[in-house]
């Protein structure tokens, strides 16, 4: 007899819909009836769940007749199991129960087409309230319009919190300033993944597990040869991380917590190896295998800069600088790449594919490519004359009619000083001092630009302070990391944030497959004319 558990789990996942009414309906059904269904019935139900949300709901509430024969019995069975069709979320679903740190005590009233509609207002532990509009379309027949999702909360999360006005960034409630000073990157990984900082035993076990997975499948190393030597490292990373699902097929069941943990540890451990190999491949040097006697950052520097010809020992100052970069970039709430990972994961895709999607999104210059763009800007100023021409450059930045932009200053989220930049500035000066680069023309230019931005009223009044990308770009350049790999290291750091967010999304019973709506502005329905009459 076939094991129907995987099929039932797949159906439970697919039943997470965009309409709260369907979720409530199916939750009641699954609690009492799902385990009783035969394989044929389960397959029919799986097929039924391919319907659009509103078509499915119309069949369930009797407003639309089911015309597909193999669905009819299943629709009837579903209706019999939950005869009281809900028209809105019952009070118990709008309570604190099951949603730690979230309360609902207020309502918002919407006036639309002469009628008033009430929606619950959800309050988190800190931060702005959100209006729960999950029943908006069912009640009003209208959607909301929010390009870029600037006013929309698509999930609830307990991982990272940002207050842009205060310049505050918290990982699981801990200020980033304290974590960067008192913890290393793997402690931060443990915190983001598990919710609490580790004790000594937990930390040692976690580090030991990471070290067990630092090597990649030997056949994977030959996959690099399919790329051109001049390929961008991010193009290589997208392909290599996505391919992990072909090599590690024993950890792809997203409904299995053990599989999710194994996949997470593999990603944390292997991203430095994959990233360093991408660099080595583009410069034609042999791959350097991991050294598990080194710490996480030191091992990455070894794989980047060591050769088989000579022994390489990473500088403690540079290792700590890289470790701080990783901590500061580990997570940043619901940004574009994190939302991409969550959206990919909402379909039930495996974790390696989801992280590859996040890397692809991070590649964009408006996101992870910002520090790369900053160094390109500095290089352009150098070509124009360096520090001597900085005044002309600043005037161009201030000119409204100029297309010249100041990269690495200001931040879309932080309306005050980026809290990460304060820490990265200290690290920047430590690295320049360690390497004796204080008088390097490029870095003297960067420091001159920083001084102007911190003192010039034009920048100060607009709060265009140097951000973390400005300093991290300078640090990585000083360490010998090529500009093209900056975003790759960002991806390496952010992997743990993506994993934590993906895992949280998988475990959230309220999370649905992503399905944004649209305001259609194209042609209305029209008939196709024969070619001779077009």
N, C-alpha and C positions, 0 to 999 in steps of 0.2 A: 504493500500500500504506500502510495506516494506521501512524502512529508509535505504537508500543506502549510507549515508554519512560515516559510519564506514568502509564500504567496499572500498569506494573511497580512504579514508585516508590510509587504509592498502595497497592499490595498489600503491599510491604515495610513500609510504615507500619502498615497494619492488622494485620500479622502480629505486631506487638509486643503480647504478651499478658500476662495476669496470672499465668500459670503458666510457670515456668522450663522445664518439660519441653517445652512447645510451642515456646518460643523456640529451644531447642537443636535440636529436631527440624527446625524451619523454616529455621534458619540453614544446616544441612547441605544441605537441599533447594535453597534459593535460590542457594547457591554453585555448584551444578552444573546445575540443571534449569530454573530460572525463565526464563532467556533463551531456552530452547528452546520454550516453550509458545506455542501459537497464540492468537489473539485470543479465540476461543471458550473455550479452556481457561482463559485468564486471567480471563475474566468468570465462569466457573464457580468458579474458586478464590476470586475476590473475594466471590462469594455465599456460599461455604462459610465464609469467615472472619467472617460475621455471626453464626455460632453462638456460644453461651455457651462460655467456656473449657473447662469440665469436660465438656460434651457433645462438643465438638470432640476433646478429648483421649481420651475414651472411644472415639470412632470410630477415632482413629488407632492406639490401642493394642489394638484389637480387642475391647474389653469391651462395646461397643455396636454393633449393626448399623446401617449407614447405610441409611436408608429413602428418601432423596430421590434419584431417578434421576440427575439431572444432577450430583450430588455423588459418585456411586459411583466413576466412573472417576478422578476427582481424588483421592479417598481412597486408592484402589489405587495410583495413581502416587506419592503422597506416601509411602506405606508402603514401596514398592519402592525409593525413593531413600534411605531410612534404615531398613533392616531391624532394626537393633539399637535397640530402644526403650529409652531411658534411664529409669531409675527414680529417679535422683537426679543432681545436678550432678556431672559428672566432675571429677577433681582439678584439671585445668588451668583450669577456669572459676572455681576458688576461689583462684587465685594472684594475685600482684601484676600479672601481665602485662595490659596494656591498662587498668590502673586506677592511674595515677600517684598516688602519695601514699597508696595504700590497700594494706594487707597483710592476709593471713589466715594466722595461725599458731596460733590457739587455737580450741577448739570449746566449745559449751555443750550440756549434756545435759538433755533434758526427759523426765521420767517421766509417762506418761499411760496410763491404763487397764492398768496392770501391765506396760507395755513402756517401754523407754528409746529415745530418739531423739537423734541428734547433729546439731547445726547449726553451721555455721562462724561464727566471730566475726570481724568486719571491724574493722580499726583504721585510722583516718584519720591525717593528719599531726599533728593536735592534736585534743583533745576526746574525749568518751566513746566507748568501743567500741560497736558495734551487732551484734546477733545476727541473722544472715541467716535469716529464716524463710520465704523464698519457696517452699520445698518443704513447709511445715508442713501445708497442707491435703491435699496428695497423700500424705503419710506417715501423718497421724493422722486425717484427716477432720474436723479442728477448725479454727476461726479464732481470732484473738486479739480481745480487746475493749479498746479504748483510745479512749474518747470525747475528742474534741478533739485526738487524735493527740499527746498530751503525751509519750508514750514511744516514738513511732514515727518512724523516719527513712524518708521516702517517696522519697528520692533521694540521690544523692551530688553534692556541689557543691564547687567550688573558688573561689567568689566571695566570700562573706562569712562571717565566724566571730564568734560572740558567746560570751563567758564571763560569764554573769550574776552569778556569785559574785564574780568579780574586777572586774566593771564594765569589761569589755574588749570593744571592737568593732573588728574588722579588715576592711578592704576589700582583698582579694587579698593579705593578709598585712600591709598597712600600717595602723598605729593611726590611728583616726579623728582623734585630737588632732593628729597630724602633718599629715594631709591638709588639715584645716580651716584650719591656720595657713599651710601652705606651698604649697597648690594652689588653683586656682579650680574652679568646678563642671564646666566642660568638660574639664579635665584629669582630674577624677574620673570623668566619663562615659567618657573614653577608657580609663582604667584598668579600670573595671568591664566594659566591652564587650570589650576586647582582652587584658586580663590583666596589662599592664605600663604604667607611666607613660610618656607620650610624650616624645621629644626635641623640640627646637625645630621642626624641619621637620615631624615628624609632628603636632605640636600645631597648627601653622599650617594644614596641609592639612585637619585635622579641623575646626577652627573655620571654615575657608573653606567646607567642604561643608555644615556646619550652616547657615551664612548663606545658602547657595543655596536652602535649603528653608524659610525662615522664613515666607514667604507661603503662604496657603491658596488653593485653587481659588476663584475669584470666585463661582461658583454656590453654594459651600458657605456663603458669608456670608449668602445669602438664606435658608438653612435655619433660621437663628436665629428668623426671623419666625414660625415655626410654634410657638414656645414662648410661654407667657404671660410678661408682663414681670416678674411676681413669682415666677417659677419659681426653685427653688433652683439655684445654679450647678452643683452636682454632678449634678443631673438633666440639665442642658444638656450637661455634659461627657460623660456616658455616651452620650447620643445623638449628639453631634458626633463623638466619637472613633470610635464604632462605624460611623458613616457614611463614614469615610475610605476604607473598603474599596470603596465605590461610586464614589469619585472617582479612586482611584489603583490601578486594576486591573492595572497593569503590574508590581506587586511583591507578588503574592499567592501565588506558588508557594513553599511553605515548604521544598521539597526543593532549591531553587535558592539557593546561598549568596549570590549577587549580589542576588537579590530580598530576602533577609532583611536584607542590609546596607542596601539602599535604604529598605526599610520602617522599619528602626531609625533611620536618620538623619532620615527625615521625621517620625517621632514625636518625637524629641528636639527638632527644630527647630520643629515646629508647635504643640506643647502650650502654650508661652507665648502664642502668638498666639490659639489657641482659648480659653484660659482668660481672657485679658484681654478678648477679644470678648464672652465670656459676662457679664463684669462690666459692660462698657459697655452691653450690650443691656438689662440689668436696670435701669440707671439712666437709660436713654433718651438716651445720648450717642452720637455717631457713632463708628464703629470707627476706631482709629488703626493705620495700617499699620506694619510693622516698620521700624526704622532699623538697618541693618546696620553703621553706623559705631560703634554702641554695643556694649558687651559683653553677654553673655547676660542677666545680671540687670538691667543698666541699660536694655536694650531692653524688658524686661518692664515695668519701672516707667514707661517712656515710653508704652507701649501702654495701661497702666492709667490714668495720670493726665494725660497730655497732651490738649489739645484743638486743633482746627484754628485757634482764635482766637489762641493765644499759643505762643511757643516754650517748650519744657520741656527742662531739662537735669537729669538725675537726680543727686542728691547722691552723691558717692563713698562716704560713710559708709553711706548707706542701700543702695546697690548692693552693697557688700561684706557688709552684714548679711544681705541677701536671698540672696546667693551662699552664705554660710555656712549659712543655713537649708536651702538646696537640697543642699549637700554632706552635712549631717548626716542628711537624710532620704532619701538616694539609694538605700539598700538596707538591709535589716534581716533577712537570712537568710530562713528559711521561715515567714514570718508568714501571717496569713489571706489577705491580698490576693495575695501572691506565690504561695501555694499555689493560689489561685483561678486565677491566670494560667497556672500550670503545668498544672493540671487541665483548663482549657479548651484549652490547647495540645496536650494529650495526645491529643485527638480529631482533630488535624490542622486545627483552626480557624485562620483567617488571623490575623496578628499584631495588626491593628487591633481585631478582635473580642475577642481575648484581653486586650488592654490595657483595653478598655471594661469587660470583666468584672472586671478588677482594680480599676478606678475605682469600680464599683458596690459591691464588697466594702469598699473603703476608706471609703466614705460612712458606714458604721456608727459610732455614737458610742463603741463599745468599741474602735475601731481608729483610723482617721484623724480621727474627729470629736472626739478627746480634747482638743485645744487649743481647739476651739470650745466644748466643755463647760466648760472652765476659765474662759473669759471670761464665759460665762453665769453661772457660780457667783459670780465677782467682781461682776458686775452685780447679782445678787440681794443680796449683802452691802451694796452701795452703797445699794440701795433701802431696806434695813433700818436704815441709819444710818452706813455706812462704817466707818472705823477705830474709831470709838467703840463699835461693836457687834461688833468682831472677837472679843472674849473670849467673848461669848455664842455666837457661831458655833462657835468651837473647842470649847466645852463640849458643844454638840450633836453635833459630830463624834465626840467621845469617848464619848458616851452610846450604849451598846449597843442601847438600845431606840429610838433615833432613826434616821430614814431619811436624815438629812443625810450626804452624802459629801464628802470633800475631794478635789476634782478637780485633776489636775496634779501630784500628789505620789505617790511610789512608782511602781514599774513591775513589770509581770507577769514580765518577763525578768530585769531587773537586781535582784539582791538586795543590791546596794551602790549607790553613787552612779552615776547614769546618766552615762557619760563624755561624752555629747553635751550634757548640761545644764551642765557646767562651762564649756564653750566658749560656749554660748548665753547664759549669765549675763553673761559679759564683753561680748558683743555687745549684750545688753539695756541695760546701763548706758551703752555708747557711743552707742546710738541715742537713749536718753532725754536724754543730755547734748547731742547734736547738735540735737535738736528742742526743747530747753528745757522738757522735760516732767517734770523731777524732782519738781515740786510739784503735778502734776496729781492730783486726789483719787483717781482710779482706780488710778494707778500707785503712789501712796503706800500705798494699801491693799494692793496686790500685794506691795510690799517689806516691809510690816509682817507680812503673812502668811508670807512667806519667812523672816523673822527668827524668828518663833515656831516654824516647822517645823524650823529648823536648831538651835534651842536647847532646845525643850521635850522633856523626857525621854520623854514619850508617843510622840512622832514619831521621835525619835532612836533609841529602843530598838527600834522597829518598822521602822527604816530607811526611813521615809516622807520621803525627800528630795525636793525639787523636781525634776521631770523635764524633759525637753526640751520637752514640750508647754506647760508652765507659762511658760517664758521665750519660746518662739517665739510663743505667743499674744500676750504683752505686746508683743513687738517688732512684730508685724504690725499690731496695733491702733494702736500709736504711729505707724506709717508711713501710716496712713489706709486700710489694707486692711480691708474689712468682714468681720465675724466669719463670715458665711455663705460667704466665699471661702477661709477658712483651709484647709479640706480640699482645695479645688481646687489650691491651691499645693502642698500635700503630694503630690497626685497628679502634678503637674508635676515635682516633684523625684524621685518614686519611679519615674517612667516608665523611666529608664535602668536601674534595678535590675530592673524587670519584664522589660525587653528582654533584659538579660544572662542572667537566669534562664531565660526562654523559649528563647533561642538555645542555651543550654547543654543544656536538656531536649531540644530538637530533635536535637542532635548526639549524644545519649547512646543508644547501641544497646540498653542495658538498660532504658530507660524505656518503660513501657507506657501504654496508655490507662487513665486513672484509673477504678478500680472498687472503692470501699470495700465491705466486707462489713457485715453487721448481725447483731444478736442479735434474732431475731424473737420478739415477745411477744404477737402477735395471736391471733385464733381459729384453731384447727386446721382442716383441710379439712372442709367441710360442704356439704350439698346445698341448693340453692335451692328453697324451697317456693312453690307458686302463691300469688298475692296473697291469695286468699280464706282461706288457712290461716296467714298470717303474724301 
